[in-house]
């Protein structure tokens, strides 16, 4: 999932970025309302996490502005203001959910995942299957032939992207932009290393390979 966090408190923003990255999501951070609005309006995000009190442009104005432009990206509002009237105001401004500070990260994560499911986007499918390989996006459990496979967060994101494009050639550029969030080639073997590790984990002990290298083009995940 691609998430934009708009939060001016550096400690809070860094915490959210780290925690969301650790569970496999791609996170961008904006530290004021104006830059957050530009990113949200121009970027293709699955969910926005927006602090209500922001410099340059407050969170409610930001969300209302996006809605007026036809941008319906689900938005979770974070605020220390937790009275009923405060929550109602936030929802009426175009917010999809409202979480009062301080909050537990597990609750925030659950709310973000619910917003993604409600959005009705093409990625709403929660379980991907390719042959006997299965990936559950919510529980972050991967199984092959019923046996659980333990993956690191980046490996999970890599496999999720490959499964989403099963049967298609996935290029190095596609992986850099969508799994590593690089918009340039760092000229390292980072992709090769992670693909090799992933292949070892999902194919070791199984007769049929599923992760194939397409020479000169990229990679393809397919059964058989």
HUTA-V185491 format. One record per backbone hydrogen bond with DSSP energy under -1.0 kcal/mol. CO is the residue of the C=O (numbers start at 1). NH is the residue of the N-H. Records with the same first field share a line. If there is no record, write none. Layout:
BEGIN
CO->NH, NH
END
This chain:
BEGIN
1->26
2->46, 47
3->28
4->49
5->30
6->51
9->13
10->14
11->15
12->16
13->17
14->18
15->19
16->20
17->21
18->22
20->25
21->24
26->3
28->5
30->7
32->36
33->37
34->38
35->39
36->40
37->41
38->42
39->43
43->45
47->4
48->76
49->6
50->78
52->59
55->33, 57
58->62
59->63
60->64
61->65
62->66
63->67
64->68
66->71
67->70
74->48
75->96, 97
76->50
77->99
78->52
79->101
83->87
84->88
85->89
86->90
87->91
88->92
89->93
90->95
91->94
97->77
99->79
104->108
105->109
106->110
107->111
108->112
109->113
110->114
111->115
112->116
113->117
114->118
115->119
121->124
126->137
128->135
130->133
132->145
133->130
134->143
135->128
136->140
141->136
142->149
143->134
144->147
147->144
152->156
153->157
154->158
155->159
156->160
157->161
158->162
159->163
160->164
161->165
163->166
165->168
170->219
171->175
172->176
173->177
174->178
175->179, 180
176->182
189->193
190->194
191->195
192->196
193->197
194->198
195->199
196->200
197->201
198->202
199->203
200->204
203->206
210->222
212->220
214->217, 218
218->214
219->170
220->212
221->167
END
